[in-house]
Structure formats: structure tokens, C-alpha cells
Amino acid sequence: MSGGDKLDFEIRPNPQPVSAAERAALMANPGFGRIFTDHMVTIRYADGKGWYDARVEARAPIPMDPASAVLHYAQEIFEGLKAYHAADGGVTMFRPDANARRFNASAERMSMAPLPEQVFLDTLHQIIEIDREWVPTSDDSSLYLRPFMFASEVFLGVRPAQEYLYVLIASPVGSYFSGGIKPVALWVSQEYTRAAPGGTGAAKCGGNYAASLAAQAEAIEHGCDQVIFLDAVQRKYVDELGGMNVFFVYDDGTLATPPLSGTILPGITRESVITLARAAGQTVEERPVSIEEWRADAESGRLREVFACGTAAVITPIGTVRTPDGEFVMGDAGPGEVTMSLRQRLVDIQRGRATDPYGWVHRVL
Ligand SMILES: *Cc1c(COP(=O)(O)O)cnc(C)c1O
């Protein structure tokens, strides 16, 4: 019984927005996820009532009862996408409809109320409109949008909550790679897995991230930047990184990426890369890739490049893979040509510098 596809937002502008001078100082070097805009969007849900009380208001702490269900049983999901400053002074977003659909797919897996896709899109428009001064204008920056939803019902019984709070916040972000794009080193987690068949691997839920932190800490201990997970059943096939999908590029020009088997998050960047590669005549296979195969092909030179992809970093070259048995290196361990060319094509569409034959770019302002 969710509400209609159209909600009226009550707009209460922040009475004390950050001054233009202070905003400029904050945005000079925003980093990732450190600074936030003046506003947030919130919508409440209750069983029998649907979605109600949609607001655009000053970003502020959310009062929470200690018995709120999310604090105990982790019914929480989120999304991440970016808004870009367009050449003509406007603002665009990249494939927000795909995020809206995935948000509801995650909600369904976590037994949460679905949010009408149009309402999800409306919230993105609302925050961009009111916080448009926070959309960075520089070429390698963007406004990161973080919609999320959690069980707000005050109840300790174990069952799907009957009340939810949807929140949207926004954060100006700089280039993910300060000082140029350099390949990362991955640690192959031996002890931990990210997702098992039948689990929540395909849902964008906070719990998946909580469970990945120990493995990420292990990666850092081994001198690596990121962790890569193997499948939970055979501990053999490559799943993905903690928050990025992975692609392999072979010497005959073909690409491979693990299939969406339910244990992998269906990345929108992943899907966009597949589309762009195929449009350029490249073969992309969605198939399981084992860690032994990865090592053998890297050592024989058949495997030329490997990269990870996701909204935050777009496309990240992978240079080294480390396991307890030693490490192996991709190609010449530098960013590969195919990787960088795909990255360029994708970023050019996202930033309106190339034509967009797929209807991916969504105009906001
Ligand atoms: C969000 C996410 C990705 C990347 O998805 P995009 O839609 O490309 O940003 C990949 N893996 C995990 C686990 C994620 O949470």
C-alpha cells in the first residue's frame, strides 16, 4: 500500500546555509564523502499509510529511538550516483532510473517497502535544485548523491518493520585519483567471503559493507589497496571487490566479467562498460573466472589488463594481485590501453562531452 507516484514536497530552505566563501573553501579540496550540502530530503513510510511527509529541509541529525529496528537487525539499503556540471551551466545525472530500479530490488530482498521510482527521481531533482551551488564545476569533480532507507519502527521483534525513513543527502566529491590514475593492488581474501548463494550479495545493503571491513583491513595489512572476494562455495571463482565489479581484458581483445549469479552487485558502471565495449565491436563474456585461471593467464601474458569499476572511482586499473602464495602482475602493471579508452568513453558521455546514444544522461537543470 505504498503511496502514489507523486508526492508533494514541503520545502523548508535551510535558514543558515553555508556562506558562499565558506562553500568555496570546502569545495576547493572536497575529497570523498567528507563535506555535505545544506539540505536533505526525507520521506516517511508506514504500513497502511504509504509514503508521506516528504520534505526538503536543512541537513541535520535524525532523532532516533534506541529501539529503532535498523539499529538491531540492519534493515538498511542505499544507492550512490553522481550529478555533473554540464558545459552549458546545467546539471545532469547518469542513469538515475537504473539506481531507482536497483533501490527497489534491494528493498525487496530486505523485505522493505518499495519507493515509487518517480518519487526516488523526484528526490534527486529536489536536492539538486535547492543545492545547485554545491555541484562542483571542475572537470574531475561531481556531486555524489546518497539515497538510503532504513527501518525506523520502534520495535524489537524480528519481522519486517512497518515504518521506514527514506533520506537523501549529497556530497561534493573531487577526483578519486589525486595525482593521476595509478593501478591498485588487490589482496585475495582467503578467510572471508562477501556473499553466499541465497544471501544478500545482489542487494546494496549496509550489512554487506559491514561484513567486508575485516577483509579490507586484512588487505591493508598485506600492503594492498583493496580486497577481492572469491565465491563462497568453492573459494575458486572471482566475485568482486568490496564495492566494485571486475573486468578482464585478454590479448585477443575480448573482455570477461563474472556473471550476475546473485552473489554479485549488479553495477550500473559494469553494465555501461559492457554496452560500450560491445558497441565498439569488442566481445564481452559474462562467465566465471577462477583465481588459478587469472594467475595462469597473467603469467602467460594472455591476460593484458584487469580493472575494477563502480560509480565512485568509475574505472580503476588493477596492477597487482597478492595471495599468501605470492603475487602476480597484470601486463606491464601500468594502466592498460583498453582500460583507459573505456574509461575515457564512459566519462565523456557522463560529462556531456560525447554523444549519448543510450539515453543515459538525465537532464536536471
Ligand atoms: C555499488 C556497488 C558496486 C558498483 O555499482 P555501480 O552501480 O557501478 O556504482 C559494485 N559492487 C558493490 C558491492 C557495490 O555496492
The ligand as an SDF file (V2000), in Angstrom:
LIG
                    3D

 15 15  0  0  0  0  0  0  0  0999 V2000
   27.6180   -0.0630   -5.5850 C   0  0  0  0  0  0  0  0  0  0  0  0
   28.4580   -1.2900   -5.7620 C   0  0  0  0  0  0  0  0  0  0  0  0
   29.1220   -1.5820   -6.9600 C   0  0  0  0  0  0  0  0  0  0  0  0
   29.1570   -0.6380   -8.1320 C   0  0  0  0  0  0  0  0  0  0  0  0
   27.9000   -0.3300   -8.6410 O   0  0  0  0  0  0  0  0  0  0  0  0
   27.7250    0.9810   -9.5500 P   0  0  0  0  0  0  0  0  0  0  0  0
   26.2760    0.9780   -9.8640 O   0  0  0  0  0  0  0  0  0  0  0  0
   28.5720    0.7680  -10.7420 O   0  0  0  0  0  0  0  0  0  0  0  0
   28.1770    2.1300   -8.7320 O   0  0  0  0  0  0  0  0  0  0  0  0
   29.8180   -2.7730   -7.0470 C   0  0  0  0  0  0  0  0  0  0  0  0
   29.8840   -3.6220   -6.0150 N   0  0  0  0  0  0  0  0  0  0  0  0
   29.2650   -3.3720   -4.8420 C   0  0  0  0  0  0  0  0  0  0  0  0
   29.3730   -4.3550   -3.7390 C   0  0  0  0  0  0  0  0  0  0  0  0
   28.5370   -2.2010   -4.6810 C   0  0  0  0  0  0  0  0  0  0  0  0
   27.9320   -1.9540   -3.5250 O   0  0  0  0  0  0  0  0  0  0  0  0
  1  2  1  0
  2  3  1  0
  2 14  2  0
  3  4  1  0
  3 10  2  0
  4  5  1  0
  5  6  1  0
  6  7  2  0
  6  8  1  0
  6  9  1  0
 10 11  1  0
 11 12  2  0
 12 13  1  0
 12 14  1  0
 14 15  1  0
M  END
$$$$
